[in-house]
Amino acid sequence: MTFMHWKIPGSAGDTVRIQLDTPAFVRLLDALNFEYYKRGSKYSGEGGWSDKRNVEFSLPYKGTFYVTVDLGGQAGVVKATCDVSRR
């Protein structure tokens, strides 16, 4: 599977904003679930399919998180940016 991702170290309450140019799957995963995601194994996280141009997540606790963007195996190209606002 082809995907893009960002590594986000942060604290509880930090806001992660992703801007998309086309609908896509957008997920916020902790480090362990990101490893599962990369392997194609069952994983758990926030998010899913979004047809909105802007997606926001609030970090639940201090740690390292990953934001992933993909098209779920569908053909196409998505462009995305990711910004973090510190609390």
Backbone atoms as SQL, in Angstrom:
CREATE TABLE atoms (id INTEGER PRIMARY KEY, chain TEXT, resi INTEGER, resn TEXT, atom TEXT, x REAL, y REAL, z REAL);
INSERT INTO atoms VALUES
  (1, 'A', 1, 'MET', 'N', 0.847, -1.178, 0.000),
  (2, 'A', 1, 'MET', 'CA', 0.000, 0.000, 0.000),
  (3, 'A', 1, 'MET', 'C', 0.894, 1.243, 0.000),
  (4, 'A', 2, 'THR', 'N', 0.495, 2.211, -0.785),
  (5, 'A', 2, 'THR', 'CA', 1.205, 3.477, -0.838),
  (6, 'A', 2, 'THR', 'C', 0.526, 4.471, 0.093),
  (7, 'A', 3, 'PHE', 'N', 1.322, 5.150, 0.902),
  (8, 'A', 3, 'PHE', 'CA', 0.765, 6.133, 1.826),
  (9, 'A', 3, 'PHE', 'C', 1.815, 7.184, 2.133),
  (10, 'A', 4, 'MET', 'N', 1.360, 8.324, 2.624),
  (11, 'A', 4, 'MET', 'CA', 2.280, 9.329, 3.141),
  (12, 'A', 4, 'MET', 'C', 2.053, 9.418, 4.644),
  (13, 'A', 5, 'HIS', 'N', 3.083, 9.859, 5.354),
  (14, 'A', 5, 'HIS', 'CA', 2.930, 9.957, 6.804),
  (15, 'A', 5, 'HIS', 'C', 3.824, 11.059, 7.372),
  (16, 'A', 6, 'TRP', 'N', 3.457, 11.483, 8.572),
  (17, 'A', 6, 'TRP', 'CA', 4.216, 12.469, 9.335),
  (18, 'A', 6, 'TRP', 'C', 4.377, 11.945, 10.750),
  (19, 'A', 7, 'LYS', 'N', 5.569, 12.104, 11.302),
  (20, 'A', 7, 'LYS', 'CA', 5.849, 11.751, 12.691),
  (21, 'A', 7, 'LYS', 'C', 5.615, 13.006, 13.521),
  (22, 'A', 8, 'ILE', 'N', 4.758, 12.899, 14.539),
  (23, 'A', 8, 'ILE', 'CA', 4.344, 14.048, 15.341),
  (24, 'A', 8, 'ILE', 'C', 4.667, 13.805, 16.814),
  (25, 'A', 9, 'PRO', 'N', 5.764, 14.367, 17.341),
  (26, 'A', 9, 'PRO', 'CA', 5.956, 14.342, 18.791),
  (27, 'A', 9, 'PRO', 'C', 5.138, 15.489, 19.389),
  (28, 'A', 10, 'GLY', 'N', 4.406, 15.216, 20.431),
  (29, 'A', 10, 'GLY', 'CA', 3.587, 16.287, 20.984),
  (30, 'A', 10, 'GLY', 'C', 3.083, 15.980, 22.375),
  (31, 'A', 11, 'SER', 'N', 2.248, 16.893, 22.857),
  (32, 'A', 11, 'SER', 'CA', 1.666, 16.802, 24.200),
  (33, 'A', 11, 'SER', 'C', 0.147, 16.777, 24.110),
  (34, 'A', 12, 'ALA', 'N', -0.468, 16.362, 25.192),
  (35, 'A', 12, 'ALA', 'CA', -1.925, 16.321, 25.253),
  (36, 'A', 12, 'ALA', 'C', -2.503, 17.685, 24.903),
  (37, 'A', 13, 'GLY', 'N', -3.469, 17.694, 24.016),
  (38, 'A', 13, 'GLY', 'CA', -4.133, 18.926, 23.633),
  (39, 'A', 13, 'GLY', 'C', -3.554, 19.614, 22.418),
  (40, 'A', 14, 'ASP', 'N', -2.358, 19.211, 21.967),
  (41, 'A', 14, 'ASP', 'CA', -1.823, 19.767, 20.723),
  (42, 'A', 14, 'ASP', 'C', -2.778, 19.406, 19.587),
  (43, 'A', 15, 'THR', 'N', -2.911, 20.299, 18.618),
  (44, 'A', 15, 'THR', 'CA', -3.820, 20.072, 17.501),
  (45, 'A', 15, 'THR', 'C', -3.026, 19.805, 16.228),
  (46, 'A', 16, 'VAL', 'N', -3.389, 18.727, 15.557),
  (47, 'A', 16, 'VAL', 'CA', -2.768, 18.360, 14.287),
  (48, 'A', 16, 'VAL', 'C', -3.786, 18.655, 13.196),
  (49, 'A', 17, 'ARG', 'N', -3.366, 19.437, 12.183),
  (50, 'A', 17, 'ARG', 'CA', -4.256, 19.799, 11.076),
  (51, 'A', 17, 'ARG', 'C', -3.687, 19.263, 9.770),
  (52, 'A', 18, 'ILE', 'N', -4.522, 18.564, 9.032),
  (53, 'A', 18, 'ILE', 'CA', -4.127, 18.024, 7.742),
  (54, 'A', 18, 'ILE', 'C', -4.999, 18.666, 6.679),
  (55, 'A', 19, 'GLN', 'N', -4.378, 19.154, 5.612),
  (56, 'A', 19, 'GLN', 'CA', -5.116, 19.718, 4.480),
  (57, 'A', 19, 'GLN', 'C', -4.950, 18.779, 3.299),
  (58, 'A', 20, 'LEU', 'N', -6.075, 18.445, 2.674),
  (59, 'A', 20, 'LEU', 'CA', -6.112, 17.516, 1.548),
  (60, 'A', 20, 'LEU', 'C', -6.574, 18.225, 0.285),
  (61, 'A', 21, 'ASP', 'N', -6.106, 17.747, -0.863),
  (62, 'A', 21, 'ASP', 'CA', -6.608, 18.296, -2.128),
  (63, 'A', 21, 'ASP', 'C', -7.695, 17.402, -2.736),
  (64, 'A', 22, 'THR', 'N', -7.894, 16.222, -2.176),
  (65, 'A', 22, 'THR', 'CA', -8.899, 15.286, -2.650),
  (66, 'A', 22, 'THR', 'C', -9.304, 14.384, -1.473),
  (67, 'A', 23, 'PRO', 'N', -10.496, 13.798, -1.487),
  (68, 'A', 23, 'PRO', 'CA', -10.873, 12.895, -0.392),
  (69, 'A', 23, 'PRO', 'C', -9.873, 11.754, -0.222),
  (70, 'A', 24, 'ALA', 'N', -9.643, 11.360, 1.030),
  (71, 'A', 24, 'ALA', 'CA', -8.660, 10.311, 1.334),
  (72, 'A', 24, 'ALA', 'C', -8.910, 9.774, 2.740),
  (73, 'A', 25, 'PHE', 'N', -8.237, 8.673, 3.051),
  (74, 'A', 25, 'PHE', 'CA', -8.223, 8.153, 4.414),
  (75, 'A', 25, 'PHE', 'C', -7.157, 8.919, 5.190),
  (76, 'A', 26, 'VAL', 'N', -7.528, 9.453, 6.352),
  (77, 'A', 26, 'VAL', 'CA', -6.605, 10.188, 7.216),
  (78, 'A', 26, 'VAL', 'C', -6.707, 9.582, 8.605),
  (79, 'A', 27, 'ARG', 'N', -5.558, 9.200, 9.153),
  (80, 'A', 27, 'ARG', 'CA', -5.578, 8.527, 10.447),
  (81, 'A', 27, 'ARG', 'C', -4.514, 9.097, 11.381),
  (82, 'A', 28, 'LEU', 'N', -4.822, 9.075, 12.676),
  (83, 'A', 28, 'LEU', 'CA', -3.870, 9.409, 13.733),
  (84, 'A', 28, 'LEU', 'C', -3.596, 8.122, 14.493),
  (85, 'A', 29, 'LEU', 'N', -2.331, 7.696, 14.507),
  (86, 'A', 29, 'LEU', 'CA', -1.954, 6.429, 15.124),
  (87, 'A', 29, 'LEU', 'C', -0.820, 6.630, 16.119),
  (88, 'A', 30, 'ASP', 'N', -0.811, 5.845, 17.191),
  (89, 'A', 30, 'ASP', 'CA', 0.353, 5.843, 18.075),
  (90, 'A', 30, 'ASP', 'C', 1.442, 4.997, 17.408),
  (91, 'A', 31, 'ALA', 'N', 2.629, 4.959, 17.993),
  (92, 'A', 31, 'ALA', 'CA', 3.779, 4.299, 17.363),
  (93, 'A', 31, 'ALA', 'C', 3.526, 2.809, 17.115),
  (94, 'A', 32, 'LEU', 'N', 2.948, 2.108, 18.072),
  (95, 'A', 32, 'LEU', 'CA', 2.702, 0.676, 17.915),
  (96, 'A', 32, 'LEU', 'C', 1.708, 0.412, 16.782),
  (97, 'A', 33, 'ASN', 'N', 0.612, 1.159, 16.780),
  (98, 'A', 33, 'ASN', 'CA', -0.397, 0.946, 15.739),
  (99, 'A', 33, 'ASN', 'C', 0.096, 1.396, 14.365),
  (100, 'A', 34, 'PHE', 'N', 1.021, 2.349, 14.304),
  (101, 'A', 34, 'PHE', 'CA', 1.623, 2.720, 13.032),
  (102, 'A', 34, 'PHE', 'C', 2.426, 1.543, 12.474),
  (103, 'A', 35, 'GLU', 'N', 3.149, 0.836, 13.326),
  (104, 'A', 35, 'GLU', 'CA', 3.887, -0.351, 12.880),
  (105, 'A', 35, 'GLU', 'C', 2.924, -1.406, 12.330),
  (106, 'A', 36, 'TYR', 'N', 1.819, -1.635, 13.030),
  (107, 'A', 36, 'TYR', 'CA', 0.810, -2.590, 12.547),
  (108, 'A', 36, 'TYR', 'C', 0.258, -2.142, 11.192),
  (109, 'A', 37, 'TYR', 'N', -0.059, -0.860, 11.073),
  (110, 'A', 37, 'TYR', 'CA', -0.589, -0.288, 9.829),
  (111, 'A', 37, 'TYR', 'C', 0.382, -0.536, 8.673),
  (112, 'A', 38, 'LYS', 'N', 1.685, -0.266, 8.897),
  (113, 'A', 38, 'LYS', 'CA', 2.685, -0.452, 7.840),
  (114, 'A', 38, 'LYS', 'C', 2.781, -1.912, 7.401),
  (115, 'A', 39, 'ARG', 'N', 2.565, -2.833, 8.332),
  (116, 'A', 39, 'ARG', 'CA', 2.644, -4.268, 8.024),
  (117, 'A', 39, 'ARG', 'C', 1.375, -4.797, 7.365),
  (118, 'A', 40, 'GLY', 'N', 0.317, -3.984, 7.393),
  (119, 'A', 40, 'GLY', 'CA', -0.960, -4.453, 6.867),
  (120, 'A', 40, 'GLY', 'C', -1.733, -5.286, 7.870),
  (121, 'A', 41, 'SER', 'N', -1.345, -5.200, 9.149),
  (122, 'A', 41, 'SER', 'CA', -2.019, -5.931, 10.224),
  (123, 'A', 41, 'SER', 'C', -3.174, -5.100, 10.777),
  (124, 'A', 42, 'LYS', 'N', -3.952, -5.712, 11.631),
  (125, 'A', 42, 'LYS', 'CA', -5.037, -4.993, 12.300),
  (126, 'A', 42, 'LYS', 'C', -4.435, -3.932, 13.218),
  (127, 'A', 43, 'TYR', 'N', -4.999, -2.738, 13.190),
  (128, 'A', 43, 'TYR', 'CA', -4.500, -1.624, 13.999),
  (129, 'A', 43, 'TYR', 'C', -5.683, -0.836, 14.536),
  (130, 'A', 44, 'SER', 'N', -5.393, 0.071, 15.453),
  (131, 'A', 44, 'SER', 'CA', -6.419, 0.917, 16.053),
  (132, 'A', 44, 'SER', 'C', -5.920, 2.354, 16.068),
  (133, 'A', 45, 'GLY', 'N', -6.816, 3.288, 15.786),
  (134, 'A', 45, 'GLY', 'CA', -6.460, 4.701, 15.801),
  (135, 'A', 45, 'GLY', 'C', -7.684, 5.551, 15.537),
  (136, 'A', 46, 'GLU', 'N', -7.460, 6.837, 15.409),
  (137, 'A', 46, 'GLU', 'CA', -8.546, 7.772, 15.114),
  (138, 'A', 46, 'GLU', 'C', -8.563, 8.078, 13.628),
  (139, 'A', 47, 'GLY', 'N', -9.738, 8.474, 13.145),
  (140, 'A', 47, 'GLY', 'CA', -9.855, 8.921, 11.768),
  (141, 'A', 47, 'GLY', 'C', -10.467, 7.877, 10.865),
  (142, 'A', 48, 'GLY', 'N', -10.289, 8.095, 9.571),
  (143, 'A', 48, 'GLY', 'CA', -10.863, 7.240, 8.545),
  (144, 'A', 48, 'GLY', 'C', -11.040, 8.048, 7.275),
  (145, 'A', 49, 'TRP', 'N', -12.032, 7.673, 6.480),
  (146, 'A', 49, 'TRP', 'CA', -12.290, 8.352, 5.209),
  (147, 'A', 49, 'TRP', 'C', -12.755, 9.779, 5.464),
  (148, 'A', 50, 'SER', 'N', -12.182, 10.728, 4.737),
  (149, 'A', 50, 'SER', 'CA', -12.602, 12.123, 4.862),
  (150, 'A', 50, 'SER', 'C', -12.802, 12.722, 3.483),
  (151, 'A', 51, 'ASP', 'N', -13.966, 13.332, 3.297),
  (152, 'A', 51, 'ASP', 'CA', -14.198, 14.067, 2.052),
  (153, 'A', 51, 'ASP', 'C', -14.090, 15.570, 2.305),
  (154, 'A', 52, 'LYS', 'N', -13.558, 15.925, 3.476),
  (155, 'A', 52, 'LYS', 'CA', -13.323, 17.329, 3.812),
  (156, 'A', 52, 'LYS', 'C', -11.889, 17.698, 3.458),
  (157, 'A', 53, 'ARG', 'N', -11.666, 18.961, 3.131),
  (158, 'A', 53, 'ARG', 'CA', -10.315, 19.434, 2.793),
  (159, 'A', 53, 'ARG', 'C', -9.437, 19.583, 4.034),
  (160, 'A', 54, 'ASN', 'N', -10.052, 19.826, 5.197),
  (161, 'A', 54, 'ASN', 'CA', -9.309, 20.022, 6.443),
  (162, 'A', 54, 'ASN', 'C', -9.749, 18.997, 7.483),
  (163, 'A', 55, 'VAL', 'N', -8.770, 18.326, 8.068),
  (164, 'A', 55, 'VAL', 'CA', -9.028, 17.332, 9.108),
  (165, 'A', 55, 'VAL', 'C', -8.201, 17.731, 10.325),
  (166, 'A', 56, 'GLU', 'N', -8.793, 17.642, 11.517),
  (167, 'A', 56, 'GLU', 'CA', -8.076, 17.983, 12.753),
  (168, 'A', 56, 'GLU', 'C', -8.160, 16.842, 13.756),
  (169, 'A', 57, 'PHE', 'N', -7.062, 16.661, 14.465),
  (170, 'A', 57, 'PHE', 'CA', -7.001, 15.723, 15.579),
  (171, 'A', 57, 'PHE', 'C', -6.410, 16.458, 16.769),
  (172, 'A', 58, 'SER', 'N', -6.848, 16.108, 17.959),
  (173, 'A', 58, 'SER', 'CA', -6.251, 16.607, 19.191),
  (174, 'A', 58, 'SER', 'C', -5.477, 15.447, 19.810),
  (175, 'A', 59, 'LEU', 'N', -4.198, 15.658, 20.111),
  (176, 'A', 59, 'LEU', 'CA', -3.402, 14.577, 20.682),
  (177, 'A', 59, 'LEU', 'C', -3.939, 14.236, 22.073),
  (178, 'A', 60, 'PRO', 'N', -4.144, 12.944, 22.342),
  (179, 'A', 60, 'PRO', 'CA', -4.760, 12.540, 23.617),
  (180, 'A', 60, 'PRO', 'C', -3.801, 12.550, 24.803),
  (181, 'A', 61, 'TYR', 'N', -2.499, 12.422, 24.548),
  (182, 'A', 61, 'TYR', 'CA', -1.507, 12.405, 25.633),
  (183, 'A', 61, 'TYR', 'C', -0.132, 12.726, 25.053),
  (184, 'A', 62, 'LYS', 'N', 0.838, 12.965, 25.917),
  (185, 'A', 62, 'LYS', 'CA', 2.202, 13.259, 25.467),
  (186, 'A', 62, 'LYS', 'C', 2.805, 11.993, 24.866),
  (187, 'A', 63, 'GLY', 'N', 3.409, 12.149, 23.701),
  (188, 'A', 63, 'GLY', 'CA', 4.030, 10.993, 23.056),
  (189, 'A', 63, 'GLY', 'C', 4.294, 11.272, 21.595),
  (190, 'A', 64, 'THR', 'N', 4.639, 10.210, 20.882),
  (191, 'A', 64, 'THR', 'CA', 4.892, 10.298, 19.452),
  (192, 'A', 64, 'THR', 'C', 3.735, 9.656, 18.710),
  (193, 'A', 65, 'PHE', 'N', 3.200, 10.377, 17.760),
  (194, 'A', 65, 'PHE', 'CA', 2.085, 9.911, 16.958),
  (195, 'A', 65, 'PHE', 'C', 2.450, 9.998, 15.480),
  (196, 'A', 66, 'TYR', 'N', 1.655, 9.334, 14.670),
  (197, 'A', 66, 'TYR', 'CA', 1.850, 9.365, 13.224),
  (198, 'A', 66, 'TYR', 'C', 0.518, 9.682, 12.565),
  (199, 'A', 67, 'VAL', 'N', 0.558, 10.573, 11.590),
  (200, 'A', 67, 'VAL', 'CA', -0.602, 10.851, 10.756),
  (201, 'A', 67, 'VAL', 'C', -0.333, 10.165, 9.422),
  (202, 'A', 68, 'THR', 'N', -1.294, 9.391, 8.949),
  (203, 'A', 68, 'THR', 'CA', -1.164, 8.742, 7.654),
  (204, 'A', 68, 'THR', 'C', -2.257, 9.228, 6.722),
  (205, 'A', 69, 'VAL', 'N', -1.927, 9.295, 5.443),
  (206, 'A', 69, 'VAL', 'CA', -2.893, 9.653, 4.406),
  (207, 'A', 69, 'VAL', 'C', -2.725, 8.645, 3.278),
  (208, 'A', 70, 'ASP', 'N', -3.839, 8.029, 2.863),
  (209, 'A', 70, 'ASP', 'CA', -3.785, 7.085, 1.749),
  (210, 'A', 70, 'ASP', 'C', -5.143, 7.049, 1.051),
  (211, 'A', 71, 'LEU', 'N', -5.175, 6.349, -0.065),
  (212, 'A', 71, 'LEU', 'CA', -6.414, 6.231, -0.846),
  (213, 'A', 71, 'LEU', 'C', -7.038, 4.848, -0.707),
  (214, 'A', 72, 'GLY', 'N', -6.596, 4.093, 0.280),
  (215, 'A', 72, 'GLY', 'CA', -7.198, 2.790, 0.535),
  (216, 'A', 72, 'GLY', 'C', -7.052, 1.808, -0.615),
  (217, 'A', 73, 'GLY', 'N', -5.950, 1.920, -1.355),
  (218, 'A', 73, 'GLY', 'CA', -5.718, 1.012, -2.465),
  (219, 'A', 73, 'GLY', 'C', -6.328, 1.461, -3.784),
  (220, 'A', 74, 'GLN', 'N', -7.098, 2.525, -3.766),
  (221, 'A', 74, 'GLN', 'CA', -7.689, 3.043, -4.998),
  (222, 'A', 74, 'GLN', 'C', -6.619, 3.757, -5.812),
  (223, 'A', 75, 'ALA', 'N', -6.827, 3.790, -7.121),
  (224, 'A', 75, 'ALA', 'CA', -5.915, 4.513, -7.997),
  (225, 'A', 75, 'ALA', 'C', -6.092, 6.010, -7.787),
  (226, 'A', 76, 'GLY', 'N', -5.028, 6.754, -7.940),
  (227, 'A', 76, 'GLY', 'CA', -5.106, 8.204, -7.818),
  (228, 'A', 76, 'GLY', 'C', -3.938, 8.759, -7.045),
  (229, 'A', 77, 'VAL', 'N', -3.961, 10.066, -6.929),
  (230, 'A', 77, 'VAL', 'CA', -2.904, 10.787, -6.223),
  (231, 'A', 77, 'VAL', 'C', -3.566, 11.771, -5.273),
  (232, 'A', 78, 'VAL', 'N', -3.032, 11.861, -4.079),
  (233, 'A', 78, 'VAL', 'CA', -3.516, 12.844, -3.112),
  (234, 'A', 78, 'VAL', 'C', -2.321, 13.686, -2.664),
  (235, 'A', 79, 'LYS', 'N', -2.544, 14.978, -2.532),
  (236, 'A', 79, 'LYS', 'CA', -1.545, 15.875, -1.966),
  (237, 'A', 79, 'LYS', 'C', -2.067, 16.332, -0.616),
  (238, 'A', 80, 'ALA', 'N', -1.176, 16.370, 0.366),
  (239, 'A', 80, 'ALA', 'CA', -1.589, 16.741, 1.718),
  (240, 'A', 80, 'ALA', 'C', -0.463, 17.477, 2.426),
  (241, 'A', 81, 'THR', 'N', -0.849, 18.335, 3.361),
  (242, 'A', 81, 'THR', 'CA', 0.099, 18.993, 4.250),
  (243, 'A', 81, 'THR', 'C', -0.345, 18.749, 5.682),
  (244, 'A', 82, 'CYS', 'N', 0.601, 18.854, 6.605),
  (245, 'A', 82, 'CYS', 'CA', 0.312, 18.609, 8.015),
  (246, 'A', 82, 'CYS', 'C', 0.990, 19.670, 8.861),
  (247, 'A', 83, 'ASP', 'N', 0.229, 20.286, 9.761),
  (248, 'A', 83, 'ASP', 'CA', 0.742, 21.294, 10.687),
  (249, 'A', 83, 'ASP', 'C', 0.338, 20.927, 12.109),
  (250, 'A', 84, 'VAL', 'N', 1.150, 21.337, 13.066),
  (251, 'A', 84, 'VAL', 'CA', 0.843, 21.100, 14.474),
  (252, 'A', 84, 'VAL', 'C', 0.801, 22.423, 15.203),
  (253, 'A', 85, 'SER', 'N', -0.263, 22.641, 15.983),
  (254, 'A', 85, 'SER', 'CA', -0.377, 23.808, 16.865),
  (255, 'A', 85, 'SER', 'C', -0.155, 23.320, 18.282),
  (256, 'A', 86, 'ARG', 'N', 0.893, 23.839, 18.892),
  (257, 'A', 86, 'ARG', 'CA', 1.212, 23.430, 20.270),
  (258, 'A', 86, 'ARG', 'C', 0.269, 24.120, 21.248),
  (259, 'A', 87, 'ARG', 'N', -0.097, 23.416, 22.253),
  (260, 'A', 87, 'ARG', 'CA', -1.007, 23.928, 23.279),
  (261, 'A', 87, 'ARG', 'C', -0.306, 24.891, 24.169);
